[in-house]
Amino acid sequence: MSRAGRKRKLGQRTNGRLRNKAPSEIREDVQRVVKDQRIEHHGATPENAQEPLWETALGRLFMAKRKGDDRWLSRYEAGRRYSMAHRRYLSACDAPSTTTCTLGQFMPGKGRVVIDDEAEKRARDQFLDAWRVLKAEGNAVYRVVTALVLSDIEISESSQPLVDKGLDALVSHYRLDGARAAA
């Protein structure tokens, strides 16, 4: 025989009342799910699944390639600097950010950091210098590196030589190769 009225909500009850999870329990559940997904989908190991580098395509590529090639630390740093220069350039131009993590969250006129003309010119010049270095390597190199670093798109294994070429050009542009050799 069924009861009249609304069905009860599922969950644990204390003294007849539905018990909500504590914020620490929710945080632990989310961290466990994120760790499991990184292991399942991105090839992380249980030991390094908590690394924040797994969040971006460049970071995942770095985590996969760093063991076999010493140049990947400077390549990762060059890609990170290029991404930061791009974000500063967009901020200086008062343009919306186009990263995948901010799509749909842009509100015109909100959150603009007011900077002076000198800082705006410096941000624009720094990005355009790096952009010219990538464009000088060829259109295919530019497109693949931009997809990986700025748009956070996974690249195929066949595009790996183009990524290597583009990131190596950024390494020499940011003068990261000399710092690695000195260390």
C-alpha positions in Angstrom: 0.0 0.0 0.0 1.4 3.4 -1.0 1.4 6.4 1.2 -0.3 9.6 0.1 1.8 12.7 -0.4 5.3 13.5 -1.5 8.1 11.0 -1.4 10.8 11.5 1.2 14.1 12.9 0.1 17.0 10.4 0.1 19.7 10.8 2.6 20.7 10.2 6.2 18.3 11.3 8.9 19.0 12.4 12.4 16.0 12.6 14.7 13.7 12.5 11.7 15.4 15.4 10.0 17.5 15.2 6.8 21.2 15.6 7.7 23.3 17.8 5.4 27.0 17.0 4.9 29.5 19.2 6.5 31.7 21.4 4.2 34.7 19.3 5.0 32.9 16.1 3.9 31.8 17.8 0.7 35.4 19.0 0.0 36.7 15.4 0.6 34.1 13.9 -1.8 35.0 16.5 -4.5 38.7 15.9 -4.1 38.2 12.1 -4.3 36.2 12.4 -7.5 38.7 14.8 -9.1 41.5 12.5 -8.2 39.7 9.5 -9.7 38.9 11.3 -12.9 42.5 12.5 -13.3 43.7 8.9 -12.9 41.0 7.5 -15.2 41.0 10.1 -18.0 44.5 11.7 -18.0 46.8 8.9 -17.0 47.8 10.3 -13.6 49.2 8.0 -10.9 47.6 7.9 -7.5 50.8 9.6 -6.1 50.7 12.7 -8.4 47.0 13.0 -9.1 46.7 15.9 -6.6 49.1 18.0 -8.7 47.4 21.2 -10.0 49.3 20.8 -13.3 46.7 18.2 -14.4 44.1 21.0 -14.8 45.5 22.4 -18.1 46.4 20.7 -21.4 49.9 22.2 -21.1 50.3 20.9 -17.6 49.1 17.4 -18.6 51.6 17.4 -21.5 54.3 18.5 -19.1 53.4 15.7 -16.6 53.5 13.1 -19.4 56.7 14.2 -21.0 58.9 15.5 -18.1 60.4 12.1 -17.2 62.0 11.5 -20.6 63.1 15.0 -21.5 64.8 17.6 -19.4 63.7 20.4 -21.7 60.1 20.2 -20.6 60.5 22.2 -17.5 61.6 25.2 -19.5 59.0 24.5 -22.2 56.3 24.4 -19.6 57.5 27.7 -18.1 57.7 29.3 -21.5 54.1 28.3 -22.2 52.9 29.5 -18.9 54.6 32.9 -19.4 53.1 33.2 -22.9 49.6 32.5 -21.4 50.2 35.1 -18.7 51.4 37.7 -21.3 48.2 37.0 -23.3 46.0 37.5 -20.3 47.7 40.8 -19.4 47.4 41.9 -23.0 43.7 41.2 -23.0 43.3 43.0 -19.7 45.2 46.0 -21.0 43.1 46.2 -24.1 39.9 45.7 -22.0 39.0 42.7 -24.1 37.1 39.7 -22.8 39.1 36.7 -21.8 38.7 33.7 -24.2 40.0 30.9 -21.9 37.8 27.9 -21.5 37.5 28.4 -17.7 36.0 31.9 -18.1 33.7 31.3 -21.1 30.2 32.5 -20.2 31.4 34.4 -17.1 32.5 37.7 -18.8 30.5 40.7 -17.8 31.5 43.9 -19.6 32.8 46.7 -17.4 33.2 44.5 -14.3 36.5 43.7 -12.7 38.7 45.8 -15.0 42.0 46.7 -13.3 42.9 50.3 -14.1 46.5 50.5 -15.2 48.6 53.4 -16.4 49.5 53.9 -20.1 53.1 52.7 -19.5 52.0 49.4 -18.0 49.4 49.0 -20.8 52.1 49.6 -23.5 54.5 47.2 -21.7 51.9 44.4 -21.5 51.0 44.9 -25.2 54.6 44.9 -26.3 55.5 41.8 -24.3 52.7 39.8 -25.8 53.2 41.0 -29.3 56.9 40.2 -29.1 56.2 36.6 -28.1 53.4 36.4 -30.7 55.8 37.5 -33.4 58.3 34.8 -32.3 55.6 32.2 -32.7 54.4 33.5 -36.0 58.0 33.5 -37.3 58.0 29.7 -36.7 55.1 29.2 -39.1 51.4 29.3 -39.1 50.9 25.7 -38.2 53.3 26.1 -35.2 51.4 29.2 -34.1 48.0 27.5 -34.3 49.0 24.4 -32.4 50.8 26.2 -29.6 47.9 28.7 -29.3 45.4 25.8 -29.1 47.4 24.1 -26.4 48.5 27.1 -24.3 45.7 29.6 -24.7 42.6 27.5 -25.6 43.5 24.5 -23.4 42.9 22.0 -26.2 44.5 18.6 -26.2 46.9 18.0 -29.1 47.4 14.9 -31.1 50.7 13.0 -31.0 51.3 13.9 -34.7 51.3 17.6 -33.7 54.0 17.1 -31.0 56.9 18.2 -33.2 55.1 21.5 -33.9 54.5 22.0 -30.2 58.2 21.3 -29.4 59.3 23.8 -32.1 57.0 26.5 -30.9 57.7 26.1 -27.2 61.5 25.9 -27.9 61.1 29.3 -29.7 59.4 30.7 -26.7 62.1 29.3 -24.4 64.7 31.1 -26.3 62.5 34.3 -26.5 62.1 34.3 -22.7 65.8 33.3 -22.3 64.9 30.2 -20.2 67.5 28.0 -21.9 70.5 29.8 -20.4 69.0 29.6 -16.9 68.5 25.8 -17.3 72.1 25.4 -18.5 73.5 27.4 -15.6 71.5 25.3 -13.0 
